């Protein structure tokens, strides 16, 4: 019988080695950490016939620190035949202090006379667990999962039937070393996936367009912001040449996508350009930055393209330029007239009769009023941009207000007939009378200004029913139970081109017509009118047919009483 022991031992060793090889291959093929931990624990327990066990790891969010005392408490990540609800009873084995000696012993190579894992006396902690559970755990082995002297975790195996043999220790040591490598790899993959997911989230939620190119300038990926900008689905863009996805026009700077001399090389620095993306009915101005990504050998891996929509920025710049041009012209004209007439009246070598002096002083007064109106408009625009428009609310009789404004303007024109059109008396609304006077004054002034040949100007209004806006205004349903008072100012002047109607309420915008150069104005009146009406929770719009005049509508809520 004794002669068969070496043969049985050799057979057992061979089987364990085959089992260990199979498990090692399985561990190396799995990168999902929870699944890998279950495989490691189950395999270790089955390899040495242990009925139960557990694996402890540092939390995934914790850095892998060689000094376990600097790490957070270890956590049970895998259980084998241990009920999760009993984990609190295993606290003495989960405590970091229980693993410090294990870490130090492993680092110092304090190994028992028999080959195997570092032997550390944890019997007192095992007894504490047994007292909590009310059962005997028997012999406990703690396998440290070490990777380059970093303690990644510990495998606890419990066996009460018989003691661990020297062969058990040998195979468990090899197994623990391979398991540590597998755990380390799985955690690195998890970390890479987390970082990849984070980068994808940043990419997708970036307000700027981002495109990744390969060295041949073909699209590898685009984010949603760029896909929206170029009006192309992200999946449709992948694989296409860069110039098919980002076809720029009016380019200034270096346009990598259109460079016919590109030979797959890109310097270390970034390149910049600006251009236009043109679609039917839309033109967007973009700033593009090309940034190369090289490997350690200097070979080009990818090109990162950042595309920023600067249409609004350029529009603001253009608006500033227009503002400077218009304001300088509008300020110069009244100032020059005031100064010219004042110098003429002050000449010591001339004696002016009373009528000439009166006419000159009247022109000076009119130009001063014009200058004051322009300054007030600019101040109002500044207030709106800074903090909104403040209104002083009170009861307002719109019909009486319109009558007073019309009466004032009838004395200022000889070739216009201004009529009131109120079929029924208008109810009193809640609003700022002075600001609403400013709106009516502006609309009536424009009606006269853009009707150089005279004609009929009508100012009227009605109470709008709940069903919707009628006449030439937009047809849209009002919220249930809301009524509006609608005012209108209609002229028979030059009218407004249909293409310009959406822009007439913009700052500094003036309709492009033959009267533009001969009529005074800075393009602020309608902008202020819209701001005042919207501050009353109302709406303002216009309809027009070129050559047949324009009609402006104002709808103000009748039932609302906003707080002042």
Helices and strands as residue ranges (DSSP letters): H 2-29, H 33-47, E 52-57, G 68-70, E 75-80, G 84-90, H 91-94, H 97-107, H 123-133, E 139-147, E 150-159, H 166-205, E 209-214, E 219-222, H 224-230, H 234-237, H 242-245, E 249-253, G 256-258, E 271-279, E 282-294, E 300-309, H 311-345, H 354-387, E 394-396, H 398-410, E 416-421, E 429-431, H 433-449, E 455-464, E 484-490, G 498-503, H 525-535, E 539-544, E 550-557
